[in-house]
């Protein structure tokens, strides 16, 4: 959803990628991790000693059997600049993916690493599936002088599939990242990034219940006015208060919104 390939191709991911994101509060701070999709399916549950496996719920063991993308380290970590990551990706022939912006909070950086790694793994799975179908079709079809039609990926909507699996909290977290990306694009007059970010945010906002005012968050995020960032932050804060059922805190936030809009 929020993955932007700076090196490589989302239609043909290599299965190994360097991820990076900028700090939402300080664009000079860069966090990164390495996403790996094992070429050979692996079950962690298989390698757990029985005494440990018996202590893990069966549903978690089933999830371990379906392990796909792995972020290494499991959290976006600070340490390298974007330029260093670009050079590294070039030397290693890795995909390089920009995740936009992320909070400095460790929990969110860990969630972002896991979420985007699974999104990347889904892209890789789709690619491998297409190759497999194409190979099977070529092997079973008689030789022909005409070239076979390439398999189209237009019908595959991985973003929509991912949205359907995301919780409301995950969607709000993604909206928060996109707010930061939008303000970054506005400040740098990056029209292409702004349009792409707006498209993604509107898609997520429409999938949220109306009570979270997703459209108003998006409107504030893309406002060229300086107060747009603060308004978007207040709307997001209000949404989280609703999600956490902290209703007593909402009136003061709505008052702040009204004062800022006046």
N, C-alpha and C positions, 0 to 999 in steps of 0.2 A: 504493500500500500504506500508506505512512505519511502520505498527504495528508489533512488535515482542512480543509474549506472553511469559512472564517470569513465570507467574502463570496463570493456566487456559488453554483453548484450543480454537484456532480460529474456529474449526469446531463445538464447543459447547459453545459459549460465554454465560456468566451468565446474561448479560444485565446490569451489573454494573461493572465498572472497574476504577482502579487508573491508570492514565496516567502520565508518567514522561519523561523528555527530558533533556539532558545536554546542557549547553551553548556552542555555537560553538567557542567562544573565550576563554572560561575557563571551562575545563571539570569538575572542582570541583563544579561548580555552577549547581544546579539541580532545574528544574522547574516542577511543577506538577498541575494536576487538576483531577476532578472526573467526569467520563462520566456515565450518567444514561439514559437508554432506558426505558421509562415508560411502565409497563406491560399492562396498559389500555390506549388506544389511547386518546389523548388530543388535543383539539383545543383551542389555545390561543384566536383566533378571537371570540369564543363563549362568553368569559368572559370580552371582552372589552365593555365599555359603548358605546352606539351609537354615542355620540359626538366625541369619539376618533376613533372609527372604520371608521367613514365617512371621516377622514383625512388621512387614510392609503390607498395606491393604492390597487386595487382589486387583482393584481397579488401577492402582499405581503401577503394579507389575505389568498389567496389560499395556499401559502407556509406555513403559520402558521397552516393551517389545516393538513398539512402533517408532522408536527413536529415529529422528531424521537429522535435521540440522543441529549442529552443536556449536555454541559460541565459546571460543577459547581465548581469553579467560571468560567466565560466565557473566561478566559485567563489563560495560563500556568503561575503559580505564584511561586516565589522563597520562600523557607521557611523550607522545610524538606529534609533530606538526603535520598539517595536511600535505605539505611539500614532501616530507620524509615518507609519508604513507604512499604518495603517488609514485615516488622513486622505487619503493619496495615492491609495490604491485607490478610495476613495469619489469623489474628484475626477476620476479618470481612467476610472472605470467598469471597473476591473480586477477579476479574481478575486483573493481574498486567501487564501493557503493556509499553514496552520501545519504544519511538518514535524516538530515535536516537539523533540528535542534532538540535538546533534551535537558531535563532538569539536572542540577548538580546532586540531587538526592540519590543515594546509592540504590534504594529500592527501585526507583523509576529507571535508573540506568541498567539494572539487572533485568527488569521487565522488558525494556526496549530491546536489549540484546536477544532475549529469548523469542520475543514476538517477531522481530525482523528476521531472525535466523530461520524460524519456521516458514515465514513468507518466502524467503529465498529458497528453502528446501522444496516448497511447493512449485516454484518456478522451475527448479531443476527436475522435479518429478514429471511435470508436464512436458518438458523438453525430451526427457528420456522416453516417455510414453509415445510421443510423436515419432521419434526415431524408430522405436520398436514396431509401431504400426506400419510405418513406411517400409521397413525392411521386410516385414511379413508379407505385405502387399506385393512388393517387387518379386519376392521369392515364389509366390503362388500364381502370379500372373504370367501369361505367355509373353515371349519377347515381342516387342512392337517397335516399329521404326520411329514412332512418335514418342516424344518425351512425356513421362508421367507428370500429372498435375501435382504441384507441391501441396502438402497438407496445410490447410489454413488454420490458424490459431485464433481467428476472429471470434469463433463461438465460445472460446474459453474465457471466462471472466473471473480471473483469480482474485481480484480485489473484492468482488461481490461475494465470492465464496468465503473469503477471509472475514469479511464484515459479519456474515451470518454466524460465525463461530466466536466472535468477540463479545465480551460482556460490556455492560454500559460503562463500567469503570475504565476498561481498556479503550473504549471509543473516546471517552472524555480525555484520557491521557494522550491519545493520538491527536485529538483536536488541539490540545495544549501545545504539542510539538509543532503543529502546523501554524498556530498563532505566532510562535517565535520565528518560524521560517518566513511567514508573510511580512512581519515587521522588518526582518533582515532584507528581504527582497525590495520592500518599499524604500528602505534607507539606501540601498545600492542601485535603485532604478533598474532592477533586473526584471524586465517584462516577461520573459519566458518562464522564469522561476515563479513569478507572481501568478501567472495564468494557470500553471500546473498545480500550484498549491491551492489556489481557489477552487479548482475543479475537484481536487481530492477532499478538501474540507467540506464543500457543499454536499458531496456524496455521503460523507460520514454524518453530517448534521441532519440530513434527511432521514437517516436510519435511526436517529435518536428519538425518544418520546418527546412530544411537543413541550412538555413541562421544563425541559432543560434549555429551551430557547436557543437551539443550535444555530438557527438562521441569524439571530441577533449577535451571537458570538462571532460568526463569520463576517457580518456587516461591520462590526467594530474592528475586527482584525485587519480588514482591508481598507479601512478608512485612512485617507492620507493625513488626516488631522493628528496632531500629537497625542490628543486624549484618547485616540482609538485603542492604543495599547492598554491603557489603564481600564477602559471600558470592557475590553475583552477579558482582562484579568478578573474584573469584578463579576462578569457574567459566568466565567468558569468557576469562580469561588462559590457563587450561588448554586451552580449545578452540582458541585461536590457536596454542598451542605444538604441539598435535596436527596442526593444519593445516600448520604450517611444518616439521613433523617434527623439532622441537627436543625430543626425548624426554628428554634429560638434565635438563631444567628442570622436568619434570612432577612428580616425587616431592616436591620441596619445596613446590610449590603444593598438592598433595593433603594434605600434612601440615598446612599452614596452614588448609585447609578443615576437616580433622578437629578441629583445636584450636578453631576458631571455632564448630563445631557442638556440641562438648562442653559 
